[in-house]
Amino acid sequence: MKEEVDEEDIAKVVSRWTGIPVARMLESEAQKLTKIEDYLKTRVVGQDEAIKAVANAIRRSRAGINEEKRPIGSFLFVGPTGVGKTELAKTLAEFMFDDENALIRLDMSEFMEKHSVSKILGAPAGYIGYDDSNQLIDRVRRRPYSVVLFDEIEKAHPDVFNILLQILDDGRLTDSKGRVINFKNTIIIMTSNLGNEVIKDYSIGFYDGSDAKKLAQAREVEMKDKIDHILREHFKLEFLNRIDEIVIFKSLSKEALNKIVELELDKVSQRLAVKGIKFKATAKLKKFLTDKGYDVTFGARPLKRVIQNQLLDELALQIIEGKIKEGETVISDIDNNKVVFRLEEKVPAKIKH
């Protein structure tokens, strides 16, 4: 119990009332925005250019260079599956609004039919579902500071794009009950798998010699031109022109996957630490997981499956059977192409004379 109410206590109460994150009130936003790349890179691997593009666009907005009434930022994330598009959206929500749950995610495969658009604004008066809550408006009203993710936007019905144009232009929407909802404190992210094959083709290949950098840059310009052409074929120009930044995510390299393995094993270590168990992974295990989990087509998705099937399932079984207990240190290694566990021997404490 504290006898005095300080700045942080007040910030927490106001945060609960308004949905405005605590840290946003306590920390200078200008100071916070200088660290954005560093924070995003701790969770999103191998996408430095994408992170830089997002960070620059958000800084432009918060510096007052962009129109005030529009959302903080609007992005179209283009790239193959499993390369970090959704992870970047989650990490951005956590960084900007101090909560990974400040992410409102809409799967556009659920909005392919004309009638499904009512799920966004609510059904008109007199129609079935008028009193039901809707998937976007109500959630933004309850959490005005959030990242709104439109997943696989290419699948959406054309009427969804009319709604998006209003959000991107005016920073607000009117629902079926006549309530005006403000989007100026949201970040709008749309993801798309369009241009996948182009990105994969251009991600393969390495160059040697003095002209390597020039060749790589030329190929990148060529790739961006092709993706731009594909996007213009699928989306209307008035929609594309209202987006702050079209961000291209590249296929993951094996080096990037190595770093993701480290991050995933750190998560395992943190979860076991809560149970009082220390976890160590050998270099052989890390290489095994990287080799098994590497897939140019599906990015990091197979890796998570490999970790679950090869590592976590056996680890959970050994904990339940009592082979690994609280206070012990478990080392995970590879033996005969299989994940194995052994307990680290405790070094007896030396008796001082």
ZAMARGU-4260 file (C-alpha; in steps of 0.2 Angstrom, whole numbers, plus 5000, padded with zeros to 4 digits):
<rodrens>
0) 5000/5000/5000 | 5006/5017/4995 | 5001/5033/5005 | 5004/5045/4991 | 4997/5045/4973
5) 5010/5048/4961 | 5011/5052/4942 | 5011/5034/4937 | 4996/5030/4948 | 4986/5043/4939
10) 4992/5038/4922 | 4986/5020/4925 | 4968/5026/4931 | 4967/5037/4916 | 4973/5023/4904
15) 4959/5012/4910 | 4946/5025/4907 | 4952/5031/4890 | 4962/5017/4882 | 4977/5028/4881
20) 4993/5018/4885 | 5002/5022/4901 | 5019/5024/4894 | 5013/5035/4881 | 5008/5048/4895
25) 5024/5046/4905 | 5037/5045/4891 | 5041/5059/4879 | 5034/5053/4862 | 5048/5061/4853
30) 5061/5051/4863 | 5051/5035/4861 | 5050/5037/4842 | 5069/5038/4840 | 5070/5020/4847
35) 5057/5012/4836 | 5069/5003/4824 | 5079/4995/4838 | 5064/4988/4847 | 5056/4981/4831
40) 5072/4972/4826 | 5072/4963/4843 | 5056/4953/4837 | 5056/4954/4818 | 5072/4947/4809
45) 5079/4949/4792 | 5067/4963/4787 | 5078/4979/4791 | 5072/4989/4775 | 5053/4985/4780
50) 5056/4991/4798 | 5065/5007/4792 | 5051/5011/4780 | 5038/5009/4794 | 5048/5019/4806
55) 5051/5033/4794 | 5032/5034/4790 | 5027/5035/4808 | 5040/5048/4812 | 5034/5059/4798
60) 5016/5058/4804 | 5020/5061/4823 | 5031/5076/4817 | 5016/5084/4810 | 5021/5083/4792
65) 5007/5072/4787 | 4988/5078/4788 | 4982/5078/4806 | 4965/5070/4803 | 4972/5054/4795
70) 4978/5039/4804 | 4995/5039/4812 | 5001/5028/4797 | 4994/5017/4784 | 5004/5003/4776
75) 5002/4989/4763 | 5014/4974/4768 | 5018/4964/4753 | 5027/4947/4754 | 5027/4928/4755
80) 5019/4919/4770 | 5029/4917/4786 | 5042/4931/4784 | 5036/4943/4798 | 5022/4953/4791
85) 5010/4949/4805 | 5024/4949/4818 | 5029/4967/4813 | 5011/4972/4816 | 5010/4964/4833
90) 5027/4971/4838 | 5022/4989/4832 | 5006/4988/4842 | 5016/4983/4858 | 5029/4997/4855
95) 5017/5011/4850 | 5003/5007/4863 | 5012/4996/4876 | 5001/4981/4873 | 5002/4967/4860
100) 4983/4965/4862 | 4981/4983/4855 | 4980/4974/4838 | 4963/4973/4829 | 4964/4959/4816
105) 4952/4956/4802 | 4954/4941/4791 | 4948/4947/4774 | 4943/4930/4768 | 4928/4933/4779
110) 4923/4949/4769 | 4923/4942/4752 | 4904/4944/4749 | 4894/4960/4748 | 4883/4956/4763
115) 4898/4953/4774 | 4903/4972/4774 | 4889/4974/4787 | 4901/4966/4799 | 4912/4981/4798
120) 4899/4995/4800 | 4885/4985/4807 | 4868/4981/4799 | 4856/4995/4794 | 4841/4999/4804
125) 4827/4986/4802 | 4839/4973/4796 | 4844/4957/4805 | 4859/4960/4815 | 4856/4979/4818
130) 4859/4977/4837 | 4874/4965/4835 | 4891/4972/4838 | 4902/4973/4823 | 4920/4968/4820
135) 4928/4985/4817 | 4919/5000/4823 | 4915/4994/4841 | 4933/4987/4844 | 4940/5004/4838
140) 4928/5013/4849 | 4933/5003/4864 | 4952/5004/4860 | 4955/5020/4850 | 4974/5018/4851
145) 4977/5002/4841 | 4984/4994/4826 | 4971/4988/4814 | 4976/4974/4803 | 4967/4969/4787
150) 4974/4952/4783 | 4975/4946/4765 | 4967/4962/4758 | 4966/4956/4740 | 4952/4944/4745
155) 4941/4958/4751 | 4925/4963/4743 | 4926/4980/4733 | 4914/4988/4746 | 4928/4986/4759
160) 4939/4997/4749 | 4926/5011/4749 | 4926/5010/4768 | 4945/5010/4769 | 4946/5025/4758
165) 4935/5034/4770 | 4947/5029/4784 | 4963/5033/4775 | 4956/5050/4769 | 4945/5057/4783
170) 4952/5047/4798 | 4934/5042/4803 | 4919/5031/4800 | 4900/5033/4803 | 4892/5016/4809
175) 4874/5010/4805 | 4868/5019/4821 | 4875/5036/4816 | 4890/5036/4828 | 4906/5044/4821
180) 4922/5034/4826 | 4939/5042/4825 | 4953/5033/4817 | 4967/5046/4819 | 4975/5037/4833
185) 4976/5020/4824 | 4989/5013/4813 | 4981/5004/4798 | 4991/4989/4791 | 4985/4978/4776
190) 4994/4963/4771 | 4994/4954/4754 | 5002/4939/4746 | 5002/4946/4729 | 5019/4946/4720
195) 5025/4931/4731 | 5033/4922/4716 | 5042/4938/4710 | 5049/4941/4728 | 5055/4922/4729
200) 5063/4923/4712 | 5073/4939/4716 | 5078/4933/4734 | 5087/4918/4726 | 5105/4921/4720
205) 5121/4929/4727 | 5134/4939/4718 | 5153/4940/4719 | 5165/4953/4713 | 5166/4972/4713
210) 5149/4974/4704 | 5140/4963/4716 | 5131/4978/4725 | 5126/4986/4709 | 5119/4970/4702
215) 5109/4967/4718 | 5102/4984/4718 | 5097/4983/4700 | 5088/4967/4703 | 5079/4975/4718
220) 5073/4990/4707 | 5067/4977/4694 | 5058/4967/4708 | 5049/4983/4715 | 5044/4988/4697
225) 5036/4971/4694 | 5027/4971/4711 | 5021/4988/4708 | 5014/4982/4691 | 5005/4968/4700
230) 4997/4979/4713 | 4991/4991/4700 | 4983/4977/4691 | 4973/4971/4706 | 4970/4987/4716
235) 4963/5004/4711 | 4976/5018/4710 | 4965/5029/4721 | 4967/5016/4735 | 4986/5014/4732
240) 4989/5032/4732 | 4981/5035/4749 | 4993/5022/4757 | 5008/5030/4766 | 5020/5016/4762
245) 5020/5000/4752 | 5032/4989/4761 | 5040/4974/4753 | 5045/4959/4764 | 5059/4948/4757
250) 5060/4929/4758 | 5070/4924/4774 | 5088/4919/4772 | 5096/4904/4782 | 5105/4917/4792
255) 5089/4926/4797 | 5082/4909/4802 | 5097/4906/4813 | 5092/4922/4823 | 5074/4917/4824
260) 5079/4900/4831 | 5088/4910/4845 | 5073/4920/4848 | 5061/4905/4849 | 5073/4896/4861
265) 5074/4912/4872 | 5055/4911/4873 | 5057/4892/4879 | 5070/4897/4891 | 5059/4911/4899
270) 5044/4899/4900 | 5054/4886/4909 | 5062/4899/4921 | 5044/4903/4928 | 5044/4884/4933
275) 5061/4886/4941 | 5070/4876/4927 | 5085/4882/4918 | 5086/4878/4899 | 5102/4878/4888
280) 5103/4873/4870 | 5119/4867/4861 | 5125/4874/4844 | 5121/4857/4837 | 5103/4858/4842
285) 5102/4876/4835 | 5109/4870/4818 | 5097/4855/4818 | 5082/4866/4820 | 5088/4879/4807
290) 5091/4865/4794 | 5074/4856/4798 | 5064/4872/4798 | 5071/4881/4783 | 5059/4883/4769
295) 5060/4897/4756 | 5041/4895/4752 | 5034/4896/4769 | 5046/4906/4779 | 5047/4904/4797
300) 5031/4894/4799 | 5039/4876/4797 | 5052/4881/4810 | 5039/4884/4824 | 5031/4867/4819
305) 5048/4858/4820 | 5052/4866/4838 | 5035/4861/4844 | 5036/4843/4837 | 5054/4839/4840
310) 5058/4849/4855 | 5043/4855/4866 | 5033/4839/4865 | 5047/4828/4872 | 5052/4842/4884
315) 5034/4842/4891 | 5033/4823/4893 | 5049/4823/4903 | 5043/4837/4914 | 5026/4828/4917
320) 5035/4811/4920 | 5046/4820/4933 | 5062/4817/4924 | 5065/4836/4924 | 5061/4845/4940
325) 5061/4862/4948 | 5079/4869/4952 | 5087/4858/4938 | 5096/4864/4923 | 5092/4854/4907
330) 5103/4854/4891 | 5095/4851/4874 | 5107/4842/4861 | 5106/4831/4846 | 5111/4813/4846
335) 5108/4802/4831 | 5098/4815/4822 | 5086/4816/4837 | 5083/4829/4850 | 5089/4823/4867
340) 5089/4831/4885 | 5102/4828/4899 | 5103/4836/4916 | 5118/4847/4920 | 5127/4840/4934
345) 5127/4851/4950 | 5144/4856/4956 | 5145/4853/4974 | 5149/4869/4984 | 5166/4870/4991
350) 5167/4870/5010 | 5177/4885/5017 | 5189/4880/5031
</rodrens>
